[in-house]
Amino acid sequence: MLLKYLFIITLIILFVPPVRRFVFYLLVGRQLVKEQKRPGEGRGNRREGEIRVESRPKKDSGSRFTGGEYVDYEEVN
């Protein structure tokens, strides 16, 4: 008896989009809304439109990679 009710509820959740959206909101949506309302912790105190350029890490002097080799090519028509 209980299994039949669980099966019917599962079918309703799977095949009725408004019910599916509501269940998704109950499970995940509220947490997403909370995260979006929190002030950006990783953004710092930057103004809107400000550009930030992070410097590249310094090259490791032990690395032998120099950026690749030049390869001749021939244009084919």
C-alpha positions in Angstrom: 0.0 0.0 0.0 2.8 2.4 1.0 4.8 1.4 -2.0 1.9 2.3 -4.3 1.7 5.8 -2.9 5.4 6.3 -3.2 5.3 5.2 -6.8 2.4 7.5 -7.6 4.2 10.5 -5.9 7.4 9.7 -7.8 5.5 9.6 -11.1 3.9 12.9 -10.4 7.2 14.5 -9.5 8.9 13.1 -12.6 6.2 13.9 -15.2 4.5 17.1 -14.0 6.8 20.1 -14.6 5.2 22.6 -12.1 5.5 20.0 -9.3 9.1 19.2 -10.3 10.0 22.9 -10.2 8.4 23.2 -6.7 10.3 20.2 -5.4 13.5 21.5 -6.8 12.9 24.9 -5.2 12.3 23.2 -1.8 15.5 21.1 -2.0 17.9 23.5 -3.7 16.3 26.8 -4.5 16.3 28.4 -1.1 20.0 27.6 -0.6 20.7 29.2 -4.0 18.8 32.4 -3.1 20.7 32.6 0.2 24.0 32.3 -1.6 23.1 35.0 -4.1 22.0 37.4 -1.4 25.2 37.1 0.5 27.7 39.8 -0.3 30.6 38.6 -2.4 33.3 37.4 -0.1 35.8 36.7 -2.9 35.2 39.9 -4.8 36.7 42.2 -2.2 35.8 45.9 -2.1 35.9 46.7 -5.7 33.8 49.3 -7.5 31.6 48.3 -10.4 33.5 48.3 -13.7 36.9 48.2 -12.0 39.4 45.9 -13.8 41.8 43.8 -11.9 44.8 42.1 -13.5 46.6 39.5 -11.6 50.3 39.0 -12.3 51.5 35.7 -13.7 53.6 33.5 -11.5 57.3 33.8 -11.9 58.9 31.2 -14.2 60.6 28.2 -12.6 64.3 28.5 -13.6 64.7 24.7 -13.7 62.1 24.3 -16.5 63.5 23.5 -20.0 60.3 24.4 -21.9 60.9 27.6 -24.0 57.5 27.9 -25.6 57.7 25.4 -28.5 59.5 25.2 -31.9 58.9 26.9 -35.2 57.5 24.6 -37.8 57.6 25.5 -41.5 54.3 25.1 -43.3 53.2 25.1 -46.9 49.9 26.5 -48.1 47.8 24.0 -50.0 45.2 25.3 -52.5 
